[in-house]
């Protein structure tokens, strides 16, 4: 695992810790929290954040949802949300 991978995972977990129990975050929330410079640079982080979320899901630390329903990250297409595993 690269150093950047761990920081993405930490950023996901940190944002979830700041939310109410059961709340979720969008990968773009995480990307924007990491990329604080003005502009659209956060968009380049979207796929890395999704991959980091998938790793956390594989560890059982979070779950990936679409329309509030847990989904397999490998098959998820389109918008997703990330939340702590209940």
N, C-alpha and C positions, 0 to 999 in steps of 0.2 A: 504494500500500500504506500502510495506517495504521501509526502507531508501535506500537500494540498487536499488530498482525499480526507484526511482526518479533520482538517479545519472545516471542510464542508459538512461533515457529519456533526461536528461540534456545533456549527452554526444552526443546523436543523434542530438539534436537541435543545440548544439555548433558546431559540424562538418558541419552541413548544413549552419550555419551562415557564415562559412569560405569559402563556395563555391559560385560560381556565381549563380545568380538567375536562377532557373529552373534545376540546377545541382542536381545530386543524390549521395547518398553514399551507399556502400555495408555494410551489417551488420558486415562483417569482418573488415572494416575500423574502425568501432566503437569499436569492441572488441579489436583490436590492440592498439587503442588509450588509452583504459582503462588499459589493461594488458601490461605494459611496460617492464616487466622482460623478459629476453631472453628465448627462447624455444617456446613451443606450447601451453602455458597456455591460450592464447586468445581463443582457440577453445572451451573451456568449457563455454565461454560467448556467443557463437553464438545463442543458443536457448533463453537465457534471453534477448538478444538484439532484437531478432525477436519478442518476446512477448512485450517488451517495445515499439517497433515500432507499433505493432498492437494496443496497448492502445492509442498511439498518433494518429493513424489513426481513431480510434473510436471517438476521441475528435475533429477530423477534422483538426488537426494541420499538419499532413503529409499524404502522400498517398504511398501505397506500389505498386510497379510496377514489371512486368515481361515483358521483351522485349519492354519496353517503354510504356506498356499499364497498366492502373490501374487495380488491382485485389483485391479481398476480401482476407485479410490476413488469414482468417480461412481456406480458400481453397487453398492457395498458397503452392505449393510443388516445391522444387528445389530453384535455385538462385532467389533472389529478390533484388530490389533496393528500397531505401527510398528517397523521395523528399518532399519538402514543397508543401502543397496544393496550386494550382494556384489561 
